[in-house]
């Protein structure tokens, strides 16, 4: 089922980097069969909110400018996408003004249940993006039926066109293409189950904090040698981690269905297919998970050892993940 996707681009520069991110997202969403409309705030007249709250009684803003029509489009869209440059570690003034003017949507029968954020900045540190994400998350939190479903940050781009070739463009395109992938998630999960003899298992809630995305766990053997079937939804991966042991120890992965990746710190990622085996020694920092567009399952075999433990480290962020899968060995 196709969805109405509304992209609100707030770049004040024609062809700006965040606007290019928006175009990449739009391309992916259209190719997936969705109805996509992009509104450029640069071309609109959007005045500041007066704080009169008349909109909550009237159902629309008393200021007659382009924000009224944009708010109606937002109300009717299934998916909202906000594209912005990072200004002073937050959203652009243009986007903040439009979010304020969308106040008439509060406590209505709005259709949108998903929001996405695309941002670009001259600085490339991850913390550069934190304030921008927090600002949009705050707006989304005011609409209980909506969630901030995904973000893309392109750091280190300043002048118009500098984003060309940036990995964030591929991330935005893939995100757009999969914007409503969960509509088919049930069928995809069933299809994946049919591809292997081992059960997918239950949601891996006990270890959810060590994963990006949804994983599942099915214990196959808990005596003698621990063997577990671990399943990852598309794009899901575990955090960087290290297996420790005084002697012996480590882990063996036996891939049984789908497509995934394994990467050791400082090395290119390795693509994994059914039948592939990965021997993970102790002391090696690594992660593993699914490809962006495929479910993935592997058996995790615990190698017996003395004083074995697992050290969980930082998450594999989107930039690291997409760079890894695009530059696989």
C-alpha positions in Angstrom: 0.0 0.0 0.0 1.5 3.3 -1.0 1.6 6.2 1.5 1.4 10.0 1.3 4.9 11.3 2.1 5.3 15.0 2.8 8.9 16.4 2.8 9.4 19.8 4.3 12.7 21.2 3.2 13.9 24.2 5.2 17.2 25.0 3.4 17.4 28.7 2.6 19.8 27.9 -0.2 18.7 26.4 -3.5 20.4 23.1 -4.0 21.6 23.2 -0.4 23.0 20.0 1.3 19.9 19.3 3.4 17.8 19.9 0.3 19.9 17.3 -1.6 19.3 14.8 1.2 15.6 15.5 0.9 15.8 14.7 -2.9 17.5 11.4 -2.2 14.8 10.4 0.3 12.1 11.5 -2.1 13.7 9.4 -4.9 13.7 6.2 -2.7 10.2 6.8 -1.5 8.8 7.3 -5.1 10.6 4.2 -6.3 8.8 2.3 -3.5 5.5 3.4 -4.9 4.6 6.1 -2.4 3.1 9.5 -3.2 5.7 12.1 -2.5 5.4 15.9 -2.3 8.2 18.2 -1.3 7.5 21.7 0.1 10.4 24.1 0.2 9.9 26.7 2.9 12.4 28.9 1.1 9.6 29.6 -1.5 6.9 30.2 1.1 5.7 33.0 3.3 5.5 31.6 6.9 5.1 34.2 9.7 5.9 33.7 13.3 3.3 32.2 15.6 1.5 34.8 17.7 0.8 32.5 20.6 -2.8 33.4 20.7 -4.0 29.8 20.7 -7.0 30.7 18.6 -6.1 27.7 16.3 -7.2 25.3 19.0 -10.7 26.7 18.9 -10.9 27.5 15.1 -9.0 24.5 13.9 -6.7 26.7 11.8 -4.3 29.6 12.2 -5.6 33.2 12.0 -2.5 34.3 10.1 -3.3 34.0 6.5 -0.1 32.9 4.8 1.4 29.7 3.3 1.7 28.0 6.7 -2.1 27.3 6.7 -1.9 25.2 3.5 1.2 23.5 4.6 -0.4 22.5 8.0 -3.3 21.0 6.0 -0.8 18.9 4.0 0.9 17.8 7.2 -2.5 16.7 8.6 -3.3 14.5 5.6 0.2 13.0 5.2 1.0 9.5 6.4 4.7 10.3 6.7 6.4 13.6 7.5 10.0 14.2 6.6 11.9 17.3 7.9 15.1 18.4 6.1 17.2 21.1 7.7 20.6 22.5 7.9 22.0 22.5 11.4 22.1 26.1 12.7 23.6 26.7 16.1 23.2 23.0 16.9 19.5 23.0 16.2 17.0 23.2 13.4 16.9 26.1 11.0 14.7 29.1 12.0 12.5 28.4 9.0 11.7 24.8 10.2 11.2 25.9 13.8 8.7 28.5 12.7 6.8 26.0 10.6 6.7 23.5 13.4 5.3 26.3 15.7 2.7 27.2 13.1 1.6 23.5 12.9 0.0 23.9 16.3 -3.6 23.6 14.8 -2.8 19.9 14.3 -2.6 19.2 18.0 -5.5 17.0 19.3 -6.8 16.5 15.7 -7.3 13.3 13.7 -4.0 13.8 11.9 -2.9 10.9 9.7 0.8 10.9 10.2 2.3 8.1 12.3 5.9 8.5 11.2 8.4 11.3 11.0 12.0 11.4 9.7 14.7 13.9 10.1 17.4 14.7 7.5 20.1 17.2 8.5 23.4 18.5 7.2 26.1 20.6 9.0 29.6 21.9 8.4 30.9 20.1 11.5 31.0 16.4 11.4 31.1 15.4 15.1 28.0 13.3 16.1 27.2 15.7 18.9 26.7 18.4 16.3 23.4 16.7 15.5 22.1 16.0 19.0 20.3 19.4 19.5 18.7 19.2 16.1 17.3 15.7 16.8 16.1 16.8 20.2 14.2 19.7 18.8 12.3 17.5 16.3 11.8 14.8 18.8 10.2 17.3 21.1 7.7 18.3 18.4 7.0 14.6 17.6 6.4 13.8 21.3 3.4 16.1 21.2 1.7 13.8 18.8 1.2 10.5 20.5 0.3 8.5 17.4 3.6 9.6 15.7 7.2 8.4 16.2 10.5 9.7 15.0 11.2 6.6 12.9 14.6 7.5 11.5 17.3 10.2 11.1 20.2 10.9 8.7 23.0 13.3 9.5 25.5 14.5 6.9 28.4 16.1 8.7 31.4 17.9 7.2 29.5 19.6 4.4 29.2 23.3 4.1 29.2 24.8 0.6 26.4 24.0 -1.8 27.1 20.7 -3.5 29.7 19.5 -1.0 27.4 16.6 0.0 28.0 14.9 -3.4 29.3 11.4 -2.8 28.5 11.5 0.9 27.4 8.2 2.5 24.4 10.1 4.0 22.8 10.3 0.5 22.7 6.6 0.2 21.3 6.4 3.8 18.5 8.9 2.9 17.7 7.0 -0.3 17.5 3.7 1.4 15.4 5.2 4.2 13.0 6.6 1.7 12.7 3.3 -0.1 11.9 1.5 3.1 9.7 4.2 4.6 6.7 1.9 5.0 8.5 -1.5 4.9 6.8 -2.8 8.0 3.5 -3.0 6.1 5.1 -6.1 4.6 7.1 -7.1 7.7 4.8 -9.9 8.7 5.0 -11.5 5.3 8.8 -10.9 5.2 9.2 -12.5 8.6 7.2 -15.6 7.6 9.2 -15.9 4.4 12.4 -15.7 6.3 11.2 -18.4 8.7 10.5 -20.7 5.8 14.0 -20.3 4.6 15.5 -22.1 7.6 14.8 -25.0 9.9 15.5 -23.2 13.1 12.9 -21.0 14.8 13.2 -17.3 14.8 12.3 -17.2 18.5 11.0 -14.4 20.7 12.0 -10.7 20.7 15.4 -10.4 22.2 14.2 -8.0 24.9 16.8 -8.9 27.5 19.6 -7.7 25.2 17.6 -5.0 23.3 19.8 -2.2 24.7 22.8 -3.7 23.0 21.1 -3.7 19.5 20.1 -1.1 17.0 16.8 -2.4 15.6 14.8 -5.5 16.4 16.4 -8.8 17.0 15.0 -12.3 18.0 16.6 -15.1 20.0 15.9 -18.8 20.0 17.9 -21.0 22.4 18.8 -24.3 20.7 21.2 -25.7 23.3 21.8 -24.4 26.8 23.8 -27.5 28.0 27.4 -28.6 27.2 27.7 -25.9 24.5 25.4 -22.9 24.2 23.9 -22.5 20.8 21.4 -19.8 19.9 19.7 -18.8 16.7 19.9 -15.0 16.5 17.7 -13.3 13.9 18.0 -9.6 12.8 15.3 -7.6 11.1 16.7 -5.6 8.1 19.2 -3.0 9.2 19.4 -4.4 12.8 22.9 -5.0 14.2 24.4 -5.5 17.6 26.8 -3.0 19.3 30.5 -3.3 19.1 31.5 -5.9 21.6 34.5 -8.1 22.7 34.5 -11.7 24.0 36.8 -12.2 26.9 38.2 -15.4 28.5 41.1 -16.4 30.7 41.6 -19.4 28.4 39.5 -20.8 25.4 36.4 -18.8 24.8 35.3 -16.8 21.8 32.3 -17.4 19.5 31.5 -19.1 16.2 28.8 -17.8 13.9 27.1 -20.2 11.4 24.9 -18.3 9.0 21.6 -20.0 8.2 19.4 -17.6 6.3 19.3 -14.1 4.7 22.2 -11.7 4.2 24.2 -10.0 6.9 27.6 -8.5 7.8 30.4 -9.1 10.2 33.1 -6.4 10.9 36.1 -6.3 13.1 37.5 -3.0 14.3 39.7 -1.3 11.7 38.9 -3.9 9.0 36.3 -3.9 6.1 33.0 -5.6 6.7 32.5 -9.1 5.5 29.2 -10.0 3.7 27.6 -13.2 5.1 25.4 -15.7 3.4 23.9 -19.0 4.4 26.6 -21.6 5.0 29.3 -19.0 5.9 31.1 -19.5 9.2 32.9 -16.8 11.2 35.4 -17.7 14.0 35.6 -14.9 16.5 38.6 -15.1 18.8 38.7 -13.5 22.3 39.8 -9.9 22.5 38.6 -8.8 19.1 36.2 -5.8 18.9 33.5 -6.5 16.4 29.8 -6.3 15.4 27.4 -8.4 13.3 23.9 -7.9 11.9 21.6 -7.8 8.9 22.0 -6.1 5.6 19.8 -2.9 5.2 17.4 -4.8 2.9 17.4 -8.3 4.3 16.4 -10.4 7.3 19.4 -12.4 8.6 19.9 -15.3 11.0 23.0 -17.0 12.3 23.7 -19.6 15.0 25.8 -18.2 17.8 28.0 -21.0 19.2 29.6 -20.2 22.6 33.1 -21.6 22.6 33.8 -23.2 26.1 36.4 -21.4 28.2 37.5 -20.3 31.6 36.1 -17.0 33.1 34.3 -16.1 29.9 32.5 -12.8 29.6 31.1 -10.4 27.0 32.0 -6.7 27.0 29.3 -4.5 25.3 30.6 -1.3 23.8 29.2 1.6 21.8 26.4 1.2 19.2 27.2 1.0 15.5 25.7 4.3 14.4 24.1 4.8 11.0 27.2 6.4 9.4 29.5 3.6 10.5 27.0 1.0 9.4 26.3 2.3 5.9 30.0 3.0 5.3 30.7 -0.6 6.3 28.1 -2.3 4.1 28.9 -0.1 1.1 32.6 -0.8 1.4 32.5 -4.5 2.3 35.5 -6.7 1.7 
